[in-house]
């Protein structure tokens, strides 16, 4: 294959990316200066490739160079935007239509590597003491730095009973752990509830924000007067799975009026989610627990509660995951997964960019490890929960 042909391949690939980013061949929605700047950059790409081909120490694999450039281009936008090669996209589509098993980790990408957002209780990852904030350095011997978020998630899934091996970087450890977990059908636990202070405080932890869990949560809130509950402690720590509309619905259960959030993008019509009085459930004093594992729909709830001054947020800064993606298939069978809109808090802060910072910051104690550094030696005190209960005790019902 000639070098001139290879250069053409890269140029065409870059054009396809730019077309997707700029919204098509026409100038609609794109200023002349933006178009001119983009096409000038194409000349820079071509010149860089020429120098690599003529001056690099060996004759490079042009396909790898091109794929690496496209991966980097998309991931420079945000962690969720991805480029998938033809083979990657084919595998992605195939797996989406198969009922696959998993290890119980919600993952995204941070610091260039796969990052654990949260763990599903009782899952293989939970039993292996994987925690939110751990980094997945490699899967099956391949660095996650070279993978898109979509491929990281894909490789962690598979048929029930099969295994997946990966290297996990944990805080306060100098070397990564080598873990091999068996994939299983993971079902999130039911709504967990408990009562404190002679049943005056109702503690609720939905684990996921699916329609079923939000229905259960709202039903329990409606039962409060009969149960003697006067205050609510909503635990959204490590709640990373769920639908945005369910997050809006749960927030509305606590908000009689006001803005819950919005969704905005360059080509996506702005949607504003306002509280509806007909969906309001309780005005009981409220505290919400959040941490680094709080993501997506749960962040919508937390941001609305805090910024509408409905209750206090206690814990750590949330993960920052709130966007809508659109898939663009390209002529060669590859694909772009491009972020086209981001969710915003009532004040207009983009949740994916800024996350949600609690008004009462309390860091959780790190696990105390045994000598083998893999098994917790003793349960750690839940200082976030204790602080939330202390605050609720001081609120007038």
VOPAGU-2260 file (C-alpha; in pm, 1 decimal, decimal comma):
REM VOPAGU-2260
SITE   aa  ch    i         X         Y         Z
SITE  UNK   A    0       0,0       0,0       0,0
SITE  UNK   A    1     154,4     333,0    -108,0
SITE  UNK   A    2     225,9     611,0     133,9
SITE  UNK   A    3      21,4     854,5     -72,9
SITE  UNK   A    4    -278,6     623,5     -38,9
SITE  UNK   A    5    -218,5     593,6     334,2
SITE  UNK   A    6    -213,4     970,1     363,6
SITE  UNK   A    7    -542,0     985,3     179,6
SITE  UNK   A    8    -691,6     733,3     424,5
SITE  UNK   A    9    -600,2     953,4     719,0
SITE  UNK   A   10    -725,4    1266,7     548,8
SITE  UNK   A   11   -1058,7    1103,5     472,3
SITE  UNK   A   12   -1086,2     976,1     831,3
SITE  UNK   A   13   -1023,1    1321,7     970,6
SITE  UNK   A   14   -1278,6    1470,7     732,0
SITE  UNK   A   15   -1538,9    1220,5     852,7
SITE  UNK   A   16   -1472,8    1314,9    1213,0
SITE  UNK   A   17   -1496,3    1683,9    1131,6
SITE  UNK   A   18   -1819,7    1630,1     940,9
SITE  UNK   A   19   -1971,3    1463,1    1246,9
SITE  UNK   A   20   -1846,6    1735,5    1478,4
SITE  UNK   A   21   -1953,1    2021,9    1252,3
SITE  UNK   A   22   -2289,6    1871,4    1167,4
SITE  UNK   A   23   -2251,6    1778,6     802,1
SITE  UNK   A   24   -2101,9    1907,3     480,9
SITE  UNK   A   25   -2306,0    2225,3     477,2
SITE  UNK   A   26   -2240,3    2541,7     680,2
SITE  UNK   A   27   -2569,1    2525,4     872,7
SITE  UNK   A   28   -2508,3    2601,0    1241,1
SITE  UNK   A   29   -2132,6    2642,6    1184,6
SITE  UNK   A   30   -1965,2    2975,4    1136,7
SITE  UNK   A   31   -1725,6    3036,7     849,9
SITE  UNK   A   32   -1439,7    3091,3    1095,2
SITE  UNK   A   33   -1508,0    2752,8    1261,3
SITE  UNK   A   34   -1506,9    2575,8     925,0
SITE  UNK   A   35   -1191,6    2754,8     812,4
SITE  UNK   A   36   -1016,0    2669,0    1138,0
SITE  UNK   A   37   -1115,2    2303,0    1113,3
SITE  UNK   A   38    -991,2    2266,5     758,7
SITE  UNK   A   39    -664,8    2441,7     841,5
SITE  UNK   A   40    -615,8    2181,2    1113,3
SITE  UNK   A   41    -654,9    1909,2     849,5
SITE  UNK   A   42    -345,6    2049,2     682,1
SITE  UNK   A   43    -161,2    2023,7    1012,9
SITE  UNK   A   44    -270,8    1658,9    1051,3
SITE  UNK   A   45    -144,1    1582,2     703,1
SITE  UNK   A   46     190,2    1748,6     767,1
SITE  UNK   A   47     233,4    1561,4    1098,3
SITE  UNK   A   48     159,2    1231,8     926,3
SITE  UNK   A   49     407,1    1313,9     649,5
SITE  UNK   A   50     683,1    1376,2     906,8
SITE  UNK   A   51     599,5    1049,0    1084,9
SITE  UNK   A   52     621,1     855,6     759,0
SITE  UNK   A   53     942,9    1015,8     635,9
SITE  UNK   A   54    1139,7    1072,5     958,3
SITE  UNK   A   55    1016,3     826,8    1220,5
SITE  UNK   A   56    1271,5     561,7    1322,9
SITE  UNK   A   57    1079,1     285,7    1139,2
SITE  UNK   A   58     804,5     272,0     878,2
SITE  UNK   A   59     492,8     304,0    1100,4
SITE  UNK   A   60     175,2     100,8    1088,2
SITE  UNK   A   61     -48,8     365,2     936,8
SITE  UNK   A   62    -369,5     196,2    1047,9
SITE  UNK   A   63    -261,0     203,8    1412,1
SITE  UNK   A   64    -153,7     565,9    1378,1
SITE  UNK   A   65    -488,5     662,7    1227,5
SITE  UNK   A   66    -690,5     472,2    1486,9
SITE  UNK   A   67    -489,1     625,7    1769,8
SITE  UNK   A   68    -542,3     974,3    1629,0
SITE  UNK   A   69    -917,6     922,8    1605,9
SITE  UNK   A   70    -940,4     779,6    1957,2
SITE  UNK   A   71    -750,3    1077,5    2092,4
SITE  UNK   A   72    -959,3    1326,4    1896,9
SITE  UNK   A   73   -1287,4    1200,2    2042,6
SITE  UNK   A   74   -1161,2    1152,2    2397,8
SITE  UNK   A   75   -1025,3    1507,4    2401,2
SITE  UNK   A   76   -1389,9    1622,1    2402,1
SITE  UNK   A   77   -1512,6    1434,0    2711,3
SITE  UNK   A   78   -1477,4    1087,4    2870,9
SITE  UNK   A   79   -1792,8     948,8    2709,8
SITE  UNK   A   80   -1728,1    1043,9    2348,0
SITE  UNK   A   81   -1568,0     750,4    2167,8
SITE  UNK   A   82   -1437,3     628,8    1834,0
SITE  UNK   A   83   -1493,3     259,6    1758,6
SITE  UNK   A   84   -1316,2      80,0    1477,7
SITE  UNK   A   85   -1517,5    -143,6    1247,0
SITE  UNK   A   86   -1428,6    -451,7    1452,5
SITE  UNK   A   87   -1502,1    -277,2    1782,3
SITE  UNK   A   88   -1836,8    -145,9    1664,3
SITE  UNK   A   89   -1939,5    -485,9    1526,9
SITE  UNK   A   90   -1862,6    -644,9    1864,4
SITE  UNK   A   91   -2045,7    -366,4    2043,4
SITE  UNK   A   92   -2362,4    -409,6    1835,8
SITE  UNK   A   93   -2350,1    -788,5    1871,6
SITE  UNK   A   94   -2316,4    -778,1    2250,3
SITE  UNK   A   95   -2592,3    -521,4    2290,8
SITE  UNK   A   96   -2842,5    -770,6    2157,8
SITE  UNK   A   97   -2726,6   -1065,4    2365,2
SITE  UNK   A   98   -2825,2   -1090,6    2734,7
SITE  UNK   A   99   -2480,7   -1066,9    2891,8
SITE  UNK   A  100   -2349,7   -1112,1    3242,3
SITE  UNK   A  101   -2127,8    -868,7    3428,2
SITE  UNK   A  102   -1911,6    -830,6    3736,3
SITE  UNK   A  103   -2114,6    -551,6    3898,6
SITE  UNK   A  104   -1909,2    -239,9    3824,1
SITE  UNK   A  105   -2034,5      88,0    3681,3
SITE  UNK   A  106   -1738,7     232,9    3491,7
SITE  UNK   A  107   -1642,3     544,9    3301,8
SITE  UNK   A  108   -1305,8     696,1    3217,8
SITE  UNK   A  109   -1099,1     937,9    3422,0
SITE  UNK   A  110    -730,2    1032,5    3419,7
SITE  UNK   A  111    -699,6     850,5    3087,0
SITE  UNK   A  112    -792,4     509,3    3231,9
SITE  UNK   A  113   -1104,9     311,8    3315,0
SITE  UNK   A  114   -1250,6     435,8    3642,9
SITE  UNK   A  115   -1489,9     259,5    3878,2
SITE  UNK   A  116   -1792,8     477,4    3952,1
SITE  UNK   A  117   -1977,4     243,2    4184,9
SITE  UNK   A  118   -2025,3    -121,7    4280,1
SITE  UNK   A  119   -2351,7    -316,8    4291,7
SITE  UNK   A  120   -2389,7    -474,6    4637,4
SITE  UNK   A  121   -2348,4    -851,8    4638,3
SITE  UNK   A  122   -2185,0    -859,8    4295,0
SITE  UNK   A  123   -1852,3   -1032,0    4213,9
SITE  UNK   A  124   -1678,8    -692,4    4223,9
SITE  UNK   A  125   -1828,2    -618,6    4565,8
SITE  UNK   A  126   -1706,6    -952,4    4701,0
SITE  UNK   A  127   -1358,0    -871,6    4567,0
SITE  UNK   A  128   -1368,2    -540,4    4762,4
SITE  UNK   A  129   -1349,5    -322,5    4451,5
SITE  UNK   A  130   -1451,2      33,3    4544,3
SITE  UNK   A  131   -1556,1     350,5    4369,5
SITE  UNK   A  132   -1252,4     554,0    4268,0
SITE  UNK   A  133   -1038,7     248,7    4185,4
SITE  UNK   A  134    -878,3     264,1    3839,9
SITE  UNK   A  135    -882,8     -22,0    3589,3
SITE  UNK   A  136    -534,8      -3,9    3441,2
SITE  UNK   A  137    -570,8    -295,9    3199,0
SITE  UNK   A  138    -819,9    -563,6    3094,0
SITE  UNK   A  139    -688,3    -893,1    2960,4
SITE  UNK   A  140    -339,8    -742,9    2940,2
SITE  UNK   A  141    -452,1    -447,0    2726,1
SITE  UNK   A  142    -422,7     -95,4    2869,6
SITE  UNK   A  143    -753,3      86,2    2913,8
SITE  UNK   A  144    -573,7     405,3    2817,7
SITE  UNK   A  145    -609,0     292,8    2456,0
SITE  UNK   A  146    -977,8     195,0    2495,6
SITE  UNK   A  147   -1300,2     386,1    2465,9
SITE  UNK   A  148   -1551,3     374,8    2751,8
SITE  UNK   A  149   -1777,3     162,8    2532,7
SITE  UNK   A  150   -1504,8     -99,1    2482,7
SITE  UNK   A  151   -1413,0    -105,3    2852,3
SITE  UNK   A  152   -1773,4    -181,1    2939,9
SITE  UNK   A  153   -1795,1    -437,0    2660,7
SITE  UNK   A  154   -1486,7    -629,0    2776,7
SITE  UNK   A  155   -1615,2    -648,7    3132,8
SITE  UNK   A  156   -1931,4    -818,7    3009,6
SITE  UNK   A  157   -1969,9   -1171,5    2874,4
SITE  UNK   A  158   -2152,1   -1499,6    2914,8
SITE  UNK   A  159   -2244,1   -1612,8    3267,8
SITE  UNK   A  160   -1971,1   -1825,9    3423,3
SITE  UNK   A  161   -1688,0   -1685,3    3209,4
SITE  UNK   A  162   -1405,8   -1490,7    3369,9
SITE  UNK   A  163   -1243,6   -1155,5    3309,6
SITE  UNK   A  164    -896,0   -1058,4    3433,4
SITE  UNK   A  165    -792,7    -700,5    3494,7
SITE  UNK   A  166    -539,7    -488,6    3679,9
SITE  UNK   A  167    -689,0    -262,9    3945,0
SITE  UNK   A  168    -510,2      39,6    4089,5
SITE  UNK   A  169    -629,9     112,0    4442,1
SITE  UNK   A  170    -562,8     428,5    4643,2
SITE  UNK   A  171    -273,5     400,5    4886,3
SITE  UNK   A  172    -124,7     100,4    4705,0
SITE  UNK   A  173     189,5     129,4    4495,6
SITE  UNK   A  174     126,1    -174,2    4274,3
SITE  UNK   A  175    -195,4    -274,7    4094,0
SITE  UNK   A  176    -391,0    -580,1    4208,0
SITE  UNK   A  177    -437,8    -864,1    3958,5
SITE  UNK   A  178    -802,9    -968,5    3977,3
SITE  UNK   A  179    -995,7   -1240,5    3797,0
SITE  UNK   A  180   -1372,3   -1229,1    3845,5
SITE  UNK   A  181   -1644,3   -1462,4    3724,3
SITE  UNK   A  182   -1921,8   -1289,6    3534,3
SITE  UNK   A  183   -2273,9   -1342,4    3666,7
SITE  UNK   A  184   -2627,9   -1215,0    3623,8
SITE  UNK   A  185   -2624,2    -927,0    3871,0
SITE  UNK   A  186   -2953,1    -801,5    4012,6
SITE  UNK   A  187   -2947,3    -480,4    4218,6
SITE  UNK   A  188   -3095,4    -530,8    4566,6
SITE  UNK   A  189   -3441,8    -407,4    4657,0
SITE  UNK   A  190   -3506,8     -71,1    4818,7
SITE  UNK   A  191   -3329,5     -72,5    5154,7
SITE  UNK   A  192   -3505,3     106,2    5437,3
SITE  UNK   A  193   -3441,6     158,2    5804,7
SITE  UNK   A  194   -3574,3     379,1    6082,7
SITE  UNK   A  195   -3379,2     588,2    6332,9
SITE  UNK   A  196   -3461,9     800,7    6638,0
SITE  UNK   A  197   -3769,2     607,8    6750,2
SITE  UNK   A  198   -3892,0     578,2    6390,3
SITE  UNK   A  199   -3895,2     956,7    6341,8
SITE  UNK   A  200   -3626,2     935,2    6069,0
SITE  UNK   A  201   -3690,3     721,6    5761,9
SITE  UNK   A  202   -3371,1     604,6    5587,7
SITE  UNK   A  203   -3408,3     502,0    5221,1
SITE  UNK   A  204   -3145,0     367,4    4981,8
SITE  UNK   A  205   -3273,7     282,0    4631,3
SITE  UNK   A  206   -2932,7     154,0    4498,5
SITE  UNK   A  207   -3049,7     218,6    4138,4
SITE  UNK   A  208   -3293,9     473,8    3996,1
SITE  UNK   A  209   -3502,5     249,8    3775,1
SITE  UNK   A  210   -3879,5     294,6    3744,7
SITE  UNK   A  211   -3937,5       6,0    3984,1
SITE  UNK   A  212   -3706,2     145,2    4253,9
SITE  UNK   A  213   -3840,5     499,4    4224,6
SITE  UNK   A  214   -4197,0     363,2    4243,8
SITE  UNK   A  215   -4101,9     179,0    4564,1
SITE  UNK   A  216   -3933,5     487,8    4709,5
SITE  UNK   A  217   -4228,2     715,9    4636,8
SITE  UNK   A  218   -4473,6     459,9    4775,4
SITE  UNK   A  219   -4272,7     445,0    5098,3
SITE  UNK   A  220   -4269,5     824,5    5122,0
SITE  UNK   A  221   -4648,1     828,4    5091,9
SITE  UNK   A  222   -4671,8     584,5    5384,9
SITE  UNK   A  223   -4472,1     810,5    5618,3
SITE  UNK   A  224   -4769,5     958,8    5811,8
SITE  UNK   A  225   -4902,6     610,6    5891,5
SITE  UNK   A  226   -4558,8     490,7    6007,9
SITE  UNK   A  227   -4487,6     788,4    6229,7
SITE  UNK   A  228   -4190,7     895,2    6016,2
SITE  UNK   A  229   -4133,7    1271,0    6019,7
SITE  UNK   A  230   -3796,0    1316,4    5848,1
SITE  UNK   A  231   -3619,7    1159,3    5548,2
SITE  UNK   A  232   -3260,7    1049,1    5495,7
SITE  UNK   A  233   -3212,0     960,8    5128,1
SITE  UNK   A  234   -2888,9     769,5    5064,0
SITE  UNK   A  235   -2770,6     817,9    4702,9
SITE  UNK   A  236   -2414,6     703,5    4769,3
SITE  UNK   A  237   -2291,8     464,9    4498,8
SITE  UNK   A  238   -2617,5     510,9    4305,5
SITE  UNK   A  239   -2489,9     529,6    3947,6
SITE  UNK   A  240   -2743,2     332,4    3746,7
SITE  UNK   A  241   -3077,0     471,5    3642,1
SITE  UNK   A  242   -3272,7     679,6    3396,0
SITE  UNK   A  243   -3267,0    1058,0    3392,9
SITE  UNK   A  244   -3647,6    1075,3    3381,4
SITE  UNK   A  245   -3661,4     866,9    3699,5
SITE  UNK   A  246   -3416,5    1103,7    3864,2
SITE  UNK   A  247   -3644,9    1393,7    3771,9
SITE  UNK   A  248   -3945,6    1203,0    3910,0
SITE  UNK   A  249   -3773,4    1127,6    4239,9
SITE  UNK   A  250   -3663,1    1489,6    4281,4
SITE  UNK   A  251   -4021,8    1601,1    4209,0
SITE  UNK   A  252   -4141,7    1387,0    4500,9
SITE  UNK   A  253   -3958,0    1631,1    4729,9
SITE  UNK   A  254   -4012,1    1952,3    4529,5
SITE  UNK   A  255   -4352,1    2114,0    4495,2
SITE  UNK   A  256   -4225,0    2381,7    4256,3
SITE  UNK   A  257   -3906,8    2510,3    4093,3
SITE  UNK   A  258   -3661,2    2385,6    3834,2
SITE  UNK   A  259   -3519,3    2034,0    3869,7
SITE  UNK   A  260   -3268,7    2060,1    3584,4
SITE  UNK   A  261   -3229,3    2088,9    3209,6
SITE  UNK   A  262   -3073,5    1919,2    2907,8
SITE  UNK   A  263   -2887,7    2131,5    2652,8
SITE  UNK   A  264   -2676,7    2074,6    2342,3
SITE  UNK   A  265   -2565,7    2248,8    2026,2
SITE  UNK   A  266   -2820,5    2068,8    1805,2
SITE  UNK   A  267   -3054,4    1932,3    2073,2
SITE  UNK   A  268   -3360,7    2140,5    2165,7
SITE  UNK   A  269   -3329,4    2260,0    2524,3
SITE  UNK   A  270   -3544,3    2067,5    2770,2
SITE  UNK   A  271   -3623,3    2217,5    3109,2
SITE  UNK   A  272   -3755,0    1989,4    3382,1
SITE  UNK   A  273   -3983,8    2172,6    3622,4
SITE  UNK   A  274   -4139,8    2031,4    3936,4
SITE  UNK   A  275   -4510,7    1951,7    3903,2
SITE  UNK   A  276   -4727,9    1999,0    4211,7
SITE  UNK   A  277   -4931,0    1688,8    4120,2
SITE  UNK   A  278   -4618,9    1471,7    4160,8
SITE  UNK   A  279   -4508,4    1627,0    4491,0
SITE  UNK   A  280   -4518,6    1383,2    4784,5
SITE  UNK   A  281   -4358,1    1517,6    5101,8
SITE  UNK   A  282   -4226,6    1835,1    5261,0
SITE  UNK   A  283   -4060,3    1642,8    5545,8
SITE  UNK   A  284   -3713,4    1766,5    5650,0
SITE  UNK   A  285   -3460,5    1605,0    5417,9
SITE  UNK   A  286   -3089,6    1516,9    5405,7
SITE  UNK   A  287   -2930,2    1346,0    5106,1
SITE  UNK   A  288   -2608,3    1142,9    5125,1
SITE  UNK   A  289   -2375,1    1153,1    4821,7
SITE  UNK   A  290   -2024,7    1037,2    4737,8
SITE  UNK   A  291   -1788,8     979,0    4444,8
SITE  UNK   A  292   -2009,8     689,1    4336,2
SITE  UNK   A  293   -2317,7     909,5    4297,6
SITE  UNK   A  294   -2360,3     956,3    3923,0
SITE  UNK   A  295   -2605,5    1029,6    3644,9
SITE  UNK   A  296   -2971,5    1041,8    3745,4
SITE  UNK   A  297   -2881,1    1047,6    4115,6
SITE  UNK   A  298   -2677,5    1363,6    4056,1
SITE  UNK   A  299   -2983,7    1530,1    3903,8
SITE  UNK   A  300   -3171,2    1458,5    4227,5
SITE  UNK   A  301   -2886,9    1580,5    4449,3
SITE  UNK   A  302   -2831,9    1902,5    4252,4
SITE  UNK   A  303   -3203,4    1987,7    4255,7
SITE  UNK   A  304   -3240,2    1925,2    4630,1
SITE  UNK   A  305   -2934,5    2139,1    4707,1
SITE  UNK   A  306   -2987,1    2431,5    4469,6
SITE  UNK   A  307   -3361,3    2458,3    4533,2
SITE  UNK   A  308   -3273,7    2470,2    4905,0
SITE  UNK   A  309   -3498,0    2175,2    4978,9
SITE  UNK   A  310   -3247,8    1992,9    5197,4
SITE  UNK   A  311   -2881,1    1939,1    5286,1
SITE  UNK   A  312   -2627,7    1731,4    5094,6
SITE  UNK   A  313   -2377,0    1544,0    5309,1
SITE  UNK   A  314   -2070,3    1352,6    5191,4
SITE  UNK   A  315   -1817,4    1376,0    4908,6
SITE  UNK   A  316   -1826,4    1543,9    4567,8
SITE  UNK   A  317   -2016,7    1330,4    4316,7
SITE  UNK   A  318   -1868,2    1162,5    4009,2
SITE  UNK   A  319   -1986,7    1393,5    3731,9
SITE  UNK   A  320   -2175,7    1185,9    3476,2
SITE  UNK   A  321   -2468,9    1346,6    3300,2
SITE  UNK   A  322   -2483,2    1345,5    2921,3
SITE  UNK   A  323   -2669,1    1209,0    2620,8
SITE  UNK   A  324   -2478,9    1033,6    2341,1
SITE  UNK   A  325   -2564,8     977,6    1976,4
SITE  UNK   A  326   -2404,7     712,4    1756,6
SITE  UNK   A  327   -2288,5     805,8    1406,5
SITE  UNK   A  328   -2195,5     514,1    1182,0
SITE  UNK   A  329   -1925,2     589,0     924,6
SITE  UNK   A  330   -1892,0     449,8     569,5
SITE  UNK   A  331   -1615,1     205,4     662,5
SITE  UNK   A  332   -1824,5      42,2     937,7
SITE  UNK   A  333   -1660,7     228,8    1223,9
SITE  UNK   A  334   -1862,7     458,2    1450,0
SITE  UNK   A  335   -1859,0     769,8    1664,1
SITE  UNK   A  336   -2032,2     782,9    1999,0
SITE  UNK   A  337   -2061,3    1155,4    2044,3
SITE  UNK   A  338   -2193,8    1353,0    2339,8
SITE  UNK   A  339   -2466,5    1575,4    2195,1
SITE  UNK   A  340   -2621,9    1719,3    2513,0
SITE  UNK   A  341   -2542,1    1758,8    2883,5
SITE  UNK   A  342   -2763,9    1777,2    3188,5
SITE  UNK   A  343   -2750,7    2094,0    3394,6
SITE  UNK   A  344   -2844,2    2175,0    3752,6
SITE  UNK   A  345   -3112,3    2438,7    3829,3
SITE  UNK   A  346   -2842,3    2708,5    3835,8
SITE  UNK   A  347   -2706,5    2602,0    3494,8
SITE  UNK   A  348   -2398,6    2405,8    3604,8
SITE  UNK   A  349   -2314,8    2117,5    3370,3
SITE  UNK   A  350   -2314,2    1810,8    3593,3
SITE  UNK   A  351   -2063,5    1617,0    3378,5
SITE  UNK   A  352   -1816,8    1906,0    3393,0
SITE  UNK   A  353   -1857,5    2020,7    3753,6
SITE  UNK   A  354   -2028,8    1730,3    3936,4
SITE  UNK   A  355   -2221,4    1817,8    4255,1
SITE  UNK   A  356   -2046,1    1940,3    4567,9
SITE  UNK   A  357   -2232,0    1884,6    4898,5
SITE  UNK   A  358   -2286,9    2183,7    5124,1
SITE  UNK   A  359   -2168,0    1970,8    5417,2
SITE  UNK   A  360   -1848,3    1790,1    5319,0
SITE  UNK   A  361   -1768,8    1468,4    5507,5
SITE  UNK   A  362   -1513,4    1223,4    5369,5
SITE  UNK   A  363   -1564,9     855,3    5430,4
SITE  UNK   A  364   -1300,7     669,4    5629,0
SITE  UNK   A  365   -1082,5     442,5    5412,4
SITE  UNK   A  366   -1117,9      70,4    5470,1
SITE  UNK   A  367    -878,9     -79,8    5722,0
SITE  UNK   A  368    -697,5    -360,8    5541,1
SITE  UNK   A  369    -556,6    -679,9    5683,7
SITE  UNK   A  370    -198,6    -783,7    5624,4
SITE  UNK   A  371    -283,8    -937,4    5287,2
SITE  UNK   A  372    -419,0    -591,4    5185,9
SITE  UNK   A  373    -724,8    -739,4    5021,5
SITE  UNK   A  374    -975,7    -813,4    5298,1
SITE  UNK   A  375   -1117,4    -544,3    5529,9
SITE  UNK   A  376   -1003,6    -620,5    5884,8
SITE  UNK   A  377   -1291,0    -444,2    6055,3
SITE  UNK   A  378   -1594,8    -241,5    5949,8
SITE  UNK   A  379   -1527,8     128,0    5917,5
SITE  UNK   A  380   -1749,9     379,0    6100,0
SITE  UNK   A  381   -1995,9     550,4    5866,5
SITE  UNK   A  382   -1914,0     910,6    5950,4
SITE  UNK   A  383   -2123,5    1042,2    5661,4
SITE  UNK   A  384   -2432,9     862,9    5790,0
SITE  UNK   A  385   -2365,5     976,6    6145,6
SITE  UNK   A  386   -2332,5    1338,9    6034,4
SITE  UNK   A  387   -2653,8    1319,2    5830,9
SITE  UNK   A  388   -2844,7    1180,5    6129,7
SITE  UNK   A  389   -2702,4    1453,2    6352,6
SITE  UNK   A  390   -2822,5    1721,2    6110,5
SITE  UNK   A  391   -3169,5    1567,3    6080,8
SITE  UNK   A  392   -3209,3    1551,2    6457,5
SITE  UNK   A  393   -3166,3    1928,8    6467,8
SITE  UNK   A  394   -3433,2    1995,0    6204,2
SITE  UNK   A  395   -3786,6    2072,0    6312,5
SITE  UNK   A  396   -4042,1    1828,5    6173,7
